[in-house]
Amino acid sequence: MSEHIKLLVIGDILGKAGRKALRDHLPHLIDEHAIDFVVANGENLAAGFGTTRKVADEVFDAGVHVLTNGNHCWDQRDFMKTIDEDDRFIRPANFFPEAPGQGWTIQETALGHPVAVINTIGQIFMNGTWNCPFEAADQALSEIPSDVKIILMDMHAEASSEKMGMGWHLDGRVSFVYGTHTHIPTCDEIIHTSGTAYQTDIGMTGSYQSIIGMRKEGALHRMLTRLPQRFEAVDRGATIFATLLQCDLKTGKTTHIERIKVNPSH
């Protein structure tokens, strides 16, 4: 039996375009790289604003094991019920305690290896009020059983400094700390000497012929006029951005990291 596990981490999946890209390409990626576990951020699955059971099932069926969340978590009201019914969904652990759902989960690979996934949300430049993400991360780690060695942290945040802060705060305690939310991939993937990997933002799986996944006309209109404007997701031509990890099953340390990019089909 292999002493390593391979994991694929996917950033914010945006709308119909992102879901289609995963349906078309994720099964092949899983086979090509012998991936054991897939986690993705699902806060933009439903046309950019939240998620529903129907659209989430599309990416679960494609091979995703866990969906994390962010500031658009409650945009679809029915999700408040859904998140309590299925522990493959998590939301930021530093939401107030009254929030439905949980901030972390443990799921198993096909071979029975447990993987813990934690979700937090940043406080800097974010339009929301929630508790301290660092305290929430510490609390989650205190609750995760000590025999679970593979631990991933999705830090959904705007400020790169705050994401880096979380990376160093959890250094040596988790397998991978990574950022979501900006929809722009960063090329700063690294494995620290502790064995904890870090990347500031995985990037969006969605159309880059856009402004962070939304039709550029509407986004530009609001920027130029400062007037309210309804944003519409671009519904085709998505690029997949993801990060592939290999981790030691006994220690939880990351031994390999690389960015994955799949261009739109033509």
VOGU-3710 file (C-alpha; in Angstrom, 3 decimals, decimal comma):
1> msehikllvi> 0,000/0,000/0,000  1,261/3,477/-0,901  2,542/5,619/1,959  1,434/8,760/0,145  -1,858/10,338/-0,828  -2,528/12,661/-3,758  -4,980/15,519/-3,364  -6,351/18,082/-5,800  -7,445/21,471/-4,456  -9,698/23,592/-6,672
11> gdilgkagrk> -10,457/27,259/-6,009  -13,739/29,096/-6,492  -15,883/27,303/-9,106  -17,887/29,994/-10,835  -21,286/29,241/-12,291  -22,270/27,140/-15,267  -18,937/27,594/-17,042  -16,933/26,319/-14,076  -19,253/23,393/-13,445  -19,085/22,332/-17,099
21> alrdhlphli> -15,288/22,523/-17,109  -15,147/20,166/-14,139  -17,646/17,742/-15,662  -15,561/17,661/-18,842  -12,077/17,463/-17,326  -12,006/16,470/-13,650  -12,519/12,709/-14,176  -9,566/12,708/-16,591  -7,396/14,698/-14,175  -8,201/12,229/-11,403
31> dehaidfvva> -7,167/9,302/-13,608  -4,100/11,005/-15,090  -2,617/11,998/-11,735  -3,987/9,102/-9,634  -5,742/11,592/-7,345  -7,253/10,186/-4,158  -9,172/13,210/-2,859  -10,597/16,442/-4,299  -11,716/19,562/-2,422  -13,137/22,712/-4,031
41> ngenlaagfg> -14,638/26,032/-3,012  -18,336/26,125/-3,902  -19,512/29,577/-2,850  -19,942/30,712/-6,477  -21,480/27,564/-7,968  -24,958/29,024/-8,553  -24,292/31,712/-11,185  -21,674/33,245/-8,913  -23,828/33,595/-5,815  -23,920/30,711/-3,349
51> ttrkvadevf> -24,762/27,104/-4,034  -27,742/24,772/-4,250  -28,092/21,024/-3,895  -28,658/20,659/-7,656  -25,511/22,472/-8,787  -23,404/20,972/-5,998  -24,374/17,474/-7,092  -22,896/18,222/-10,520  -19,423/18,686/-9,045  -19,796/15,893/-6,492
61> dagvhvltng> -20,662/13,579/-9,396  -17,557/14,798/-11,262  -15,320/13,691/-8,384  -15,241/16,424/-5,708  -15,314/15,092/-2,132  -15,742/18,316/-0,096  -17,074/21,803/-0,886  -15,879/24,740/1,203  -17,557/28,145/1,273  -17,158/31,865/1,898
71> nhcwdqrdfm> -18,939/35,201/2,049  -21,607/34,115/-0,470  -22,481/31,135/1,715  -26,100/32,143/2,417  -26,997/33,745/-0,946  -29,218/30,740/-1,701  -31,536/30,443/1,326  -32,277/26,742/0,841  -28,597/26,059/1,472  -29,135/26,736/5,179
81> ktideddrfi> -31,019/23,449/5,308  -28,785/21,574/2,869  -25,580/22,251/4,797  -27,057/20,634/7,903  -28,009/17,513/5,940  -24,674/16,688/4,265  -21,248/16,933/5,913  -19,506/17,192/2,554  -20,435/20,890/2,757  -18,644/23,161/5,214
91> rpanffpeap> -18,738/26,900/5,855  -16,226/29,227/7,542  -15,581/28,034/11,080  -15,452/31,635/12,345  -19,050/32,382/11,397  -21,117/32,968/14,530  -22,085/29,779/16,401  -25,747/30,182/15,406  -24,885/29,570/11,731  -26,034/26,259/10,234
101> gqgwtiqeta> -23,447/23,671/9,293  -19,911/23,071/10,482  -16,533/24,699/9,888  -14,625/21,481/9,294  -15,227/17,921/8,182  -13,429/14,605/7,883  -14,055/12,492/4,801  -12,373/9,295/3,649  -10,736/8,362/0,375  -11,771/5,233/-1,512
111> lghpvavint> -9,025/3,377/0,381  -10,301/4,589/3,737  -7,693/7,286/4,462  -9,192/10,193/6,460  -8,755/13,760/5,234  -9,772/16,773/7,331  -10,783/20,025/5,639  -11,137/23,282/7,594  -12,715/26,504/6,259  -12,174/30,024/7,622
121> igqifmngtw> -12,924/33,521/6,309  -10,768/36,623/6,572  -11,590/39,899/8,300  -9,543/42,416/6,269  -11,336/44,171/3,340  -14,263/41,740/3,634  -17,817/43,061/3,792  -18,948/41,048/6,781  -18,642/40,610/10,509  -17,410/37,328/11,906
131> ncpfeaadqa> -15,137/35,995/14,589  -11,346/35,653/14,497  -10,220/33,107/11,863  -7,028/32,280/13,764  -8,904/31,354/16,930  -11,385/29,327/14,861  -8,536/27,430/13,188  -6,997/26,615/16,566  -10,355/25,411/17,869  -10,905/23,181/14,835
141> lseipsdvki> -7,466/21,611/15,220  -8,163/20,907/18,893  -11,310/18,983/17,871  -9,881/16,969/14,974  -8,716/13,528/16,176  -4,946/13,227/16,497  -4,821/10,211/14,187  -6,045/12,335/11,250  -2,770/13,509/9,704  -3,877/15,007/6,365
151> ilmdmhaeas> -5,404/18,422/7,080  -6,262/21,129/4,543  -7,217/24,735/5,331  -9,196/26,970/2,940  -8,651/30,595/4,049  -11,290/32,547/2,118  -9,924/36,076/2,247  -9,151/39,247/0,303  -5,834/40,302/1,839  -2,774/38,308/0,853
161> sekmgmgwhl> -1,108/39,321/4,128  -3,920/37,770/6,160  -3,699/34,550/4,159  0,059/34,459/4,681  -0,534/35,073/8,363  -2,724/31,979/8,512  -0,083/30,019/6,639  2,531/30,829/9,280  0,063/30,453/12,163  -0,622/26,857/11,114
171> dgrvsfvygt> 2,938/26,094/10,002  3,846/22,565/10,999  0,303/21,753/12,107  -1,488/21,090/8,814  -0,653/19,744/5,366  -1,722/22,737/3,243  -2,941/26,287/3,869  -4,350/27,947/0,778  -6,367/30,997/-0,151  -9,565/31,423/-2,133
181> hthiptcdei> -11,841/34,412/-2,892  -9,829/36,723/-5,193  -10,405/34,455/-8,254  -6,834/35,157/-9,363  -4,258/32,316/-9,145  -0,920/33,015/-7,497  2,366/31,325/-8,347  3,802/31,332/-4,818  3,206/27,679/-3,967  5,801/26,479/-1,495
191> ihtsgtayqt> 6,511/23,687/0,962  7,970/25,016/4,215  10,656/23,080/6,057  7,932/21,955/8,476  6,178/20,079/5,660  3,241/22,493/5,531  2,505/23,709/1,993  1,163/27,182/1,255  -0,354/29,109/-1,678  -1,950/32,555/-1,441
201> digmtgsyqs> -4,788/31,848/-3,896  -5,684/28,775/-5,921  -7,550/30,884/-8,492  -10,962/30,603/-10,089  -12,313/27,776/-12,194  -14,405/29,922/-14,499  -14,135/32,181/-17,528  -11,188/34,572/-17,585  -12,784/36,439/-20,517  -14,524/38,383/-17,760
211> iigmrkegal> -13,943/40,423/-14,621  -13,433/37,732/-11,954  -16,000/35,547/-13,722  -18,665/38,175/-14,351  -19,572/39,798/-17,662  -17,180/42,686/-18,097  -19,824/45,150/-19,364  -21,801/45,139/-16,134  -18,741/45,206/-13,891  -17,185/48,070/-15,861
221> hrmltrlpqr> -20,459/50,018/-15,807  -20,471/49,956/-12,011  -16,800/50,895/-11,823  -17,236/53,848/-14,193  -20,557/55,201/-12,932  -20,670/54,029/-9,292  -24,279/53,038/-9,984  -25,882/49,740/-8,941  -25,538/47,041/-11,563  -26,613/43,411/-11,616
231> feavdrgati> -23,659/41,103/-12,164  -24,067/38,171/-14,565  -21,707/35,202/-14,688  -20,037/34,318/-17,997  -21,515/30,926/-18,837  -18,891/29,359/-21,106  -15,150/29,072/-21,759  -13,868/28,229/-18,281  -10,246/27,611/-17,365  -9,548/25,189/-14,527
241> fatllqcdlk> -6,971/26,264/-11,981  -6,093/23,807/-9,225  -3,170/22,663/-7,103  -1,954/19,087/-6,843  -0,386/17,826/-3,620  1,316/14,669/-2,501  1,329/14,105/1,251  2,866/11,524/3,559  0,094/9,495/5,166  2,015/8,875/8,392
251> tgktthieri> 3,136/12,438/9,084  0,721/14,593/7,080  3,644/16,482/5,598  3,455/17,628/1,982  6,198/16,208/-0,204  5,200/17,652/-3,587  3,126/20,594/-4,840  2,345/21,816/-8,349  -0,188/24,062/-10,032  -2,556/22,570/-12,599
261> kvnpsh> -4,104/24,555/-15,442  -6,614/23,251/-18,004  -7,428/25,716/-20,764  -10,941/26,074/-22,225  -11,919/23,567/-24,900  -12,245/24,983/-28,379
//
